Amino acid sequence: MVTKNKRKELDDKTILSEEFGEFKMIPISDLEIETDYQRKDKPKHIEIISKSFDWAAFGTLIVHQRQYTNDNKYYVLDGQQRMEAVAKLYGRDFKVPCINIKFNGDIVSDHTTEKVAESFIFNKINVGRKNLTTLEKFFPRKNAQKLTGKGVSIGVWNISNECGFIIPRYATKDQGRYKNNEVTAIATIETMHERKPEGQLYRETLEYIGKHWSNMAFNTRSETLYGISNFLFAYSDTPFLTTERMDKTMSTYSPVDVQREAEENHGAKLLRGNWRGTGLAFAKAFYDFYVKSIRKTDEREKATENFGRHWLEMTAKELRNNKEK
């Protein structure tokens, strides 16, 4: 059992030797997982890695060959899931690139301190690691797709630029979380792009926002983008949706007005953090304002009877069936 004092002693000193370590190609059969500090393997994650395997993303494993254990094994400190994905694809005799780190002999002098040192390095790697945001993942994907000119990421990049909106390299905080006319809700816009061919739904959404809500507060929040696109998708190809009514509604009410309505009457506050949920609440609030743009009372009643808010919750198949009736 390793004591806290022993762990504290290692924290305060340089654990790695001046040599740091060496690069080696090591068979997976010679790699070992120490269950005392390693996490359990994740079969689903391993399956995902193996299905879209990429050596550039694999990098190298961080391992350590113990000096005080006579098993000649290398203990994996970082890369367990990647290792198992390669084993799944190529077998356990396959060699993988590794960095075999070396510890400072003045500190690590027996089996106990050696194991503690491994645990410390494992924690340091994983606690200090920052997961990439969807925005940070977007640009490498977009740049790769630029080579062929095809792909969702390059598609939303082109449409955003053509409509006068910016996808920034790094997200900046402004007016809470979003800067006006800057699109950082990557998951939202890529979903929008895929709902109609050639990203037409995303283009329509940005064109309406650019025409009426350009530079308004929260005009590119994820719920704003998803809400407007969901509204357009639900009622497209129906007499309920007209350019005149969209123009009237959006020129009368701002994104803040719609957001306030969504929070007060459609539970948006309770859904914060769930962009689909808050987006649907925004779409329902926008529907309420949109109905007011229908001038005659009898036409308004007929429209709401035929095209209620429940259309916003329908699947694409359900919408198609309704529109074909």
Secondary structure, 3 states (H helix, E strand, C coil): CCCHHHHHHHHCCCCEEEEEEEEEEEEHHHEECCCCCCCCCCHHHHHHHHHCCCHHHHCCEEEEECCCCCCCCEEEEECHHHHHHHHHHHCCCCEEEEEEEEECCCCCCCHHHHHHHHHHHHHHHHHHCCCCCHHHHHHHHHHHHHCCCCCHHHHHHHHHHHCCCECCCCCCCCCCCCCCCECCCHHHHHHHHHCCHHHHHHHHHHHHHHHHCCCCCCCCCHHHHHHHHHHHHHHCCCCCCCHHHHHHHHHHCCHHHHHHHHHHHCCCHHHCCCHHHHHHHHHHHHHHHHHHCCCCHHHHHHHHHHCCHHHHHCCHHHHHHHHHC
